[in-house]
């Protein structure tokens, strides 16, 4: 591999490409294919090449809470030893972001950190392609592989003095993307050996996470299984209980992905499986009722009309077999039906963010309605509640960008109110106004038809 800042024709090609941004970004001699395609994606996301800084996705309290519970918190000692400590005197920054490109940790050369603050390359900032266009963290996540971006290859012109190398971090058990590791600086950041260094560090950190999980599982196997109860954690102070939950969350994220999916994804014990539609509904309901549900209550939430507890019991037998293979400690109990471990649905994360007033984070998590094809009464009520509260929060407190992001959701395709609100907030000369006006004209024409 040659240094991406050499030869100069590569940078001249990128600068020439910037002269044509906003068009189709045609074939330009010397412009790499991955850069051209990333610019095209960036344009489709309406990223602004003239923006001076990345947007903040978290305030400080939200960031502290989020990264304390993030699985990547467990591997930061490895990242610090292999990348951060050597970078302090080398003119480099090391950043670790989550799976959607939001930076959680940024460390390294102190002078460079101060310079990077000018473009908001800081913890809590969103460096996804959708927000800032082509950059190593966002584009590595978009492509699912390690990449290097040099100088003018960045979509934002304010980032042209910088170069960076980034590699996605995959869950060592499920293979799911957990985040991204990035080195940012000047020419050294895209030196021939830098990509290999970051890839080796990520591999070492993934191996360490796997070892910690095995050790954690071994420790649990030596202790008697204990059901969660309201009194669990007795004898510990709030800080100790919070620390225990954070350590647990840093190894595993017991989660249920319901948004925009007909069949939920269950992640538990470091593994991820796709559930049947009925099992998706059952776990969604149990995860939102941690106190438990009787057979009659769960049946009424699950089946339209007259529910059958006999049918429910048969489904629960099958569901227990699925969960038993993932984590024996997580098998639901009965009388009432209840989950013995915390299981966090993504719909619950959205509601939690909305309760804290963090609608930007809620909108980032939200990927569509809860199990959109489900006709279960309890799921229909949850789906309606999440969708209604998110829309109200965006309408009440959202910026023009938040309103436009919401408008791009399938459920908002015909939402006139959202588009009118966005139009009121967009600057008069914003190039984004034309698309909003066109959408409103389309909707008015459909109403007249």
Buried (B, 14 or more C-beta within 10 A) or exposed (E): EEBBBEEEEBBBBBBBBBEEBEEEBEEBEBBBEBBBBBBEBBBEBBBBBEBEBBBBBBBEEBBEBBBBBBBBBBBBEBBBEBBBEBBBEBBBBBBBBBBBBBBBBBBBBEEBBEEBEEBBBBBBBBBBBBBBBBBBBBBBBBBEEBBBBBBBBBBBBBBBEBBBBBBBBBBBBBEBBBBBBBBBBBBBBBBEEBBBBBBEBBBBBBEBBBEBBEEBBEEBEEEEEEEBEEEEBEEEEEEEBBEEBBBBBBBBBBBBBBBBBEBBBBBBBBBBBEBBBBBBBBBBBBBBBEEBBEBEBBBBBBBEEEBEBEEBEEBBEEBBEBBEEBBEBBBBEEEBBBBBBBBBBBBBBBBBBBEBEBBBBBBBBBEBBBBBEBEBBBBBEBBEBBBEBBBEBBBEEBBBBBBBBBBEBEBBEEBEEBBEBBBEBBEEEBEBBEBBEEBBEEBEEEEEE
